[in-house]
Amino acid sequence: MIDFSVLTGHWDEYLTGLRNTLFASLLALAGSFVIGTLIAVFRISPLKPLQAAGTAYVEIFRNIPLLLVVYMFFLGLPAVGIQLNGFVSGTIGLMVYTSAFIAEAIRAGIMAVPRGQTEAARSSGLSYAQTMRYVVLPQAVKIVVPPITNQFLNLVKNSSVLGVVAGLDLMYYGDLVNSETYNTVTSYFFVALFYLMLTFPLAFASRALERRLARSG
């Protein structure tokens, strides 16, 4: 039986957790898209060192559990004199981890753009960077909207990892409410509802965007 007094009695805690989860997700979302795009360009660069750097980044962070990536920033950086709190460590870890998947999605989109367009842009005098920015990437991002939006949904759900490092997110405050009320089912039931409040609108918006792009050809 769900006890709604748990929600009304700890409304401020849930609301603070929701706000911090939303803020961390937006920061990680923007950062992972920028880093992922840069890594994707590295992966297909004609320069071998950039290719190697991009490949190493993807293979390392895509094949390490997210929790270990977060620990790397939360527990690893203090060893070299850099101290980050749980919120910052968790957000950066989430950003780095997700960017590896977004890089591969964008790389697939770039590879789907006809090579003739790249050759035509280069023959018209554009540099490699200008060709990517003005010709290839706009088309590639349009192609990979569905997989990227799925990654963003996963990012919001994965933000619960912040709770492990006291990142003041929804899961952290859910743990706190549970420890105060000893009502485990109800405490985490409301955490799940708040996550749905974040993911349902994002899923709806992504489907609307996909339909709009499909109509525009």
C-alpha positions, 0 to 999 in steps of 0.5 A: 500500500502506498503511503502518500504521507511519505510524499507530503512529509518529504516534498522538499527533499523530492523536489530538490532531488528532481531539480538536481537530477534535471540540472545534471541531466541537462548539463550532461546532455549538452556536454555529451553531444558536443564531446560526442560530435568532436570524437566522431569527427576525430574517428573519421579524420584523415589524420591517423593520430586523431583517429587513434585518439577518437577510437581509444576514447570510444573503446575505453569509455564505452566498455567500462561500467558507468559507475567506474567512470564516475568513481574515476572522477570522484575517487581517482582525481583526489589522488592527484590533488583534484577534489570534486563533489559528488554532483560534479563527479557524477555529472562529468562521469555521465557526460563522458560515458554517454559521449562515447555512445553518441560519438558512434551514433554520429559517426554512423550518420556521417558515414551515411552521408554520400561521399560525393558531397564531401568531395564536392565541398572540398573541391569548392575550396572548403577546408576539412573542418568547414566541410564537416561543419557546414555540409556533413554534420547537419545531415548526419545529425538529422539521420541519427536523431532516433538513436541520439534521443534514445541515448538522451533518455538513457542518460536521464535514467543513468543519472541515478548513479549520482546517488552512489556518490552523494550527488544530491539527485533523486535517488540520493534523496529517495535513499534519504527518505527511505532511511527516515521512514523505513517505508522502502516501497513507497519511498522508491515508488515516488522516486520512480514517478518523478523519473517518469515526469522527466522521461515521458515528455522527453520521449514524446518530444523525440517522437514528435521530432522524428515525425517532423524530420520524416515529413520534411524528408 
